[in-house]
Amino acid sequence: MDNQNNPGWLQKQNMYFVRHVLIHMLMDGIVFAFSYWLAAFFMCNMHMFLEDYRISMDYFKAFGVQWSIGQIVLFSIFGFYNKVWNCETIRTHVKVFCICLIYILFFTVISETVYRSYRVANGIYPLLLIFDFSLIMVNHHWRSLVAVISDLIKKRDKVVAEQQLMMIIGAGFSGRELCIKIKKEKVSNAKPVVFIDDDIRKQKMFMLGVPIYGGRDKILEAVGKYNINTIMIAIPSLPDVERRKILEICSQTSCKLLTLPSAAEIISGKVSVNDIRKIDITDLLGREQSILDTSCISSDISGKVILVSGGGGSIGSELCRQVCKYAPGKLIIFDIYENNAYDIENELRRKYPDLNLFVRIGSVRDKHRLEAVFQEFNPDMVFHAAAHKHVPLMEISPFEAMKNNCLGTYNIALTAKQYGLKKFVLISTDKAVNPTNVMGASKRLCEMIIQSLNEPGKTEFVAVRFGNVLGSNGSVVPLFQKLIAARQPLTVTHPEITRYFMTIPEAASLVLQAGAMAKGGEIFILDMGKPFKILSLAETLIKLSGLRPYQDIKIEFTGLRPGEKLYEELSLAEEGMTASEHSKIFISNPIPFDRDKLMNKFIPELPELIARNDHQELIAAIKEMVYTYKPVEN
């Protein structure tokens, strides 16, 4: 507003307006002249009347300047040089057309009467109207036209950039159906451009117009040749081990990785063959589907009263889900954290409306609460999954680890024995082997407790030991995924640190199988496959997110945390392992320990030891009881 009161500013604006109007006037005059030439050229060339073209041009050479100026004058009279054309409406454009029409009619009448001796070809007039109006529109809207064309180019480039140039691995029935579906429905802007198949009979052939380039050894070459940005694995029957091998090749690219469900997923009824999902880290485990003896598990659970302590946690909730498949008489979820218990309760009630499901809130530390629950339901079998499991946190709060893990396990196991349960299954961990931290040592004590309570002919006490499960609360994979989503650096404690991994459903199913096989006193060890480097896990998760490790997402090394070791073990060297009737379940050979000292001295004195809150005294007591416990100084 201040500028508008400035005389200098007003003068500058007036000069700009005058220059703008003069340019448009000049251009309109040129437009009329050019329109006349175009009309004469098109009309005369279409009819091969070259003589008419010469006459028409002679006429315009004589009077063209006057006619061009006349158009400028007419537009000035109607005030069109005072308007901002880019903001005008269709109504204005109609007015412009009417002015052009009036002027061309006037031009026609004068040419055919006053200047008849030039014999201008009659067909020139309608063409002159079309070209004159069109070019005037272009003259006054060229900025808008440039913007529109620019937007169209940008949209086209965006479509091309976003187009998924897809490689389909598997030129079988599923790959063919997928290709048809994508082409027919234009799924996700995808375009199949190449197949990969290990069948040499199909290679170098075409299917649905798409080349079958070669086997898996040609994946990287084909990605570069065809500019692939999306890879789809379309072999539902592919064994998990082979799937992992192919994914290891694909993960060397920066392509988005997708897959059809596996045969096991389809058979389970969870998904259909038409479902497409992103590759996740569980696909890279490369583990064959566990084959369970369902009749054995069913006889153990069907019609029985099953209690799951820690039933709202990662392992506990999955145990509940799988127990439900075998139609228990009653299922009791016992957990101290009501939110998790509430969530799994709602899920199971929706899925199994006829299930006799009960939720009780309480702590395994509270012997009186446990006795009340056991008296109410008199369970036949307990899966004990309630425990503190985070190594660094338990190093900071070792007394809580001993209260919850050791005393809690003793309380619930002793209660189970008193009420004459048939079977008690403890969920243990690979960290109990040669423990270097309080959490691992506490779980080793839990194993020793249930072995001490086991007596022939009464409650069968067993433990099931396994490593990390993918996706459990607080585990590394969900943490990495959150950091990647936030584009924050991933932290790895050491470049060489390794861990065993398995999926939560597989771990839970093998726990049920081990429980069904138990005769009492065993420590079952689950086959965890090969250990994974956490660094490789971080790099793979970044790639699966379509990003580049160390460029889009940094990886930082922070050093080993308190109580953490580079690698985990599943059994003690002196234990060894014996094969069981299941290929993925082994039995550790028992090693001697002082049961009398554990049950009659350590456990009874533990509450007082905890109450004294002396860290060094606690560690010394644990070392005396668990001779393999060797704390590390980080």
NORCORSUL-V221021 format. One record per helix or strand. SS is the DSSP state (H for helix, E for strand). FROM is the first residue (numbers start at 1). TO is the last residue. Records with the same first field share a line. If there is no record, write none. Layout:
# NORCORSUL-V221021
SS: FROM-TO, FROM-TO
This chain:
# NORCORSUL-V221021
H: 3-5, 7-47, 50-77, 80-82, 85-87, 90-113, 116-118, 124-162, 173-185, 187-189, 216-225, 240-250, 263-267, 281-285, 294-301, 314-324, 338-351, 367-377, 391-396, 398-418, 430-432, 438-453, 476-485, 504-517, 534-544, 595-612, 615-625
E: 164-169, 190-196, 206-207, 210-214, 230-233, 256-260, 276-278, 302-302, 305-309, 328-328, 330-335, 357-361, 381-384, 423-429, 460-466, 468-470, 490-492, 498-499, 501-503, 523-526, 532-533, 549-549, 553-553, 555-557, 577-579, 585-588
